[in-house]
């Protein structure tokens, strides 16, 4: 699972991890994770670290170009279909 992320969660700072919403407990960005009892946790959930790693992963320039080309061509096709 970590192979396709690009950044390992243990190399992220606490600030980077806390910058995303926790998928496990639903804690908002900048807020601590909570336990199932509702009390604040001393640690963050692993899933939150993985989510932060996905967000902070640098996108390669090739992927960025493909994403832009896909957006441009899909807009062009929609314009042609509406005429």
Buried (B, 14 or more C-beta within 10 A) or exposed (E): EEEEBEBEBEEBEEEBBBBBBBEBBEBEEEEBBBEEEEEEBEEBBEBBBBBBBBEBEEEEEEEEEEEEEEEEEEEEEEEEEEE
